[in-house]
Amino acid sequence: MTKTTIKAPMPGVFYRRPDPDDPVFVEEGDHVEEGDVIGVVGVMKSFQDIKADASGTVSKILAENEAAIEAGDDLVEIELD
């Protein structure tokens, strides 16, 4: 199967959920469509949605919730449809 990896567009903090009490955006095994939000990156109280760039199944979460990330870091791996 072909896979793709969603990478961080900028440095910041990666959040897997919109708020601490909310469920995560995606789990391993979830199906996502291109454009679905898979997480957010926070930089100085500004947040940017991270969206899937392809449709498929989330095969691996590569970044922990609230992890400090750099631009280009791998966040989520997707097995393409």
One Martini backbone bead per residue (centre of mass of N, CA, C, O) as a GRO file, in nm:
protein
   81
    1MET     BB    1   0.099   0.035   0.017
    2THR     BB    2   0.036   0.365   0.006
    3LYS     BB    3   0.205   0.643   0.155
    4THR     BB    4   0.162   0.929   0.373
    5THR     BB    5   0.291   1.240   0.514
    6ILE     BB    6   0.223   1.460   0.759
    7LYS     BB    7   0.344   1.787   0.791
    8ALA     BB    8   0.483   2.046   0.935
    9PRO     BB    9   0.453   2.393   0.852
   10MET     BB   10   0.552   2.463   1.152
   11PRO     BB   11   0.642   2.579   1.434
   12GLY     BB   12   0.543   2.430   1.761
   13VAL     BB   13   0.237   2.302   1.887
   14PHE     BB   14   0.091   1.989   1.905
   15TYR     BB   15  -0.259   1.912   1.859
   16ARG     BB   16  -0.507   1.646   1.886
   17ARG     BB   17  -0.699   1.863   2.020
   18PRO     BB   18  -0.901   2.140   2.063
   19ASP     BB   19  -0.949   2.046   2.365
   20PRO     BB   20  -0.884   1.892   2.660
   21ASP     BB   21  -1.199   1.761   2.665
   22ASP     BB   22  -1.164   1.658   2.387
   23PRO     BB   23  -1.143   1.477   2.131
   24VAL     BB   24  -0.968   1.358   1.901
   25PHE     BB   25  -0.941   1.388   1.569
   26VAL     BB   26  -0.746   1.125   1.546
   27GLU     BB   27  -0.699   0.777   1.486
   28GLU     BB   28  -0.594   0.488   1.454
   29GLY     BB   29  -0.795   0.370   1.172
   30ASP     BB   30  -0.896   0.615   1.057
   31HIS     BB   31  -1.087   0.785   0.827
   32VAL     BB   32  -0.983   1.015   0.571
   33GLU     BB   33  -1.020   1.319   0.415
   34GLU     BB   34  -0.952   1.553   0.223
   35GLY     BB   35  -0.932   1.825   0.468
   36ASP     BB   36  -0.911   1.701   0.724
   37VAL     BB   37  -0.868   1.735   1.055
   38ILE     BB   38  -0.569   1.622   1.259
   39GLY     BB   39  -0.481   1.910   1.374
   40VAL     BB   40  -0.280   2.149   1.566
   41VAL     BB   41  -0.093   2.458   1.559
   42GLY     BB   42   0.084   2.639   1.807
   43VAL     BB   43   0.152   3.006   1.803
   44MET     BB   44   0.120   3.244   2.009
   45LYS     BB   45  -0.208   3.190   2.025
   46SER     BB   46  -0.195   3.057   1.744
   47PHE     BB   47  -0.399   2.864   1.510
   48GLN     BB   48  -0.348   2.572   1.294
   49ASP     BB   49  -0.474   2.376   1.076
   50ILE     BB   50  -0.438   2.029   1.009
   51LYS     BB   51  -0.450   1.869   0.694
   52ALA     BB   52  -0.537   1.645   0.485
   53ASP     BB   53  -0.382   1.556   0.157
   54ALA     BB   54  -0.548   1.280   0.184
   55SER     BB   55  -0.700   0.979   0.136
   56GLY     BB   56  -0.753   0.753   0.425
   57THR     BB   57  -0.565   0.569   0.664
   58VAL     BB   58  -0.464   0.582   0.979
   59SER     BB   59  -0.151   0.430   1.074
   60LYS     BB   60   0.007   0.683   1.224
   61ILE     BB   61   0.113   0.845   1.512
   62LEU     BB   62   0.402   1.070   1.539
   63ALA     BB   63   0.272   1.284   1.739
   64GLU     BB   64   0.238   1.420   2.028
   65ASN     BB   65   0.067   1.565   2.251
   66GLU     BB   66   0.218   1.871   2.304
   67ALA     BB   67   0.441   1.885   2.099
   68ALA     BB   68   0.735   1.991   1.994
   69ILE     BB   69   0.778   2.144   1.673
   70GLU     BB   70   0.892   2.134   1.341
   71ALA     BB   71   0.939   2.206   1.041
   72GLY     BB   72   0.872   1.886   0.879
   73ASP     BB   73   0.748   1.720   1.072
   74ASP     BB   74   0.608   1.427   1.158
   75LEU     BB   75   0.261   1.340   1.233
   76VAL     BB   76   0.105   1.166   0.998
   77GLU     BB   77   0.005   0.849   0.873
   78ILE     BB   78  -0.116   0.747   0.539
   79GLU     BB   79  -0.321   0.524   0.383
   80LEU     BB   80  -0.408   0.497   0.074
   81ASP     BB   81  -0.689   0.440  -0.138
   0.00000   0.00000   0.00000
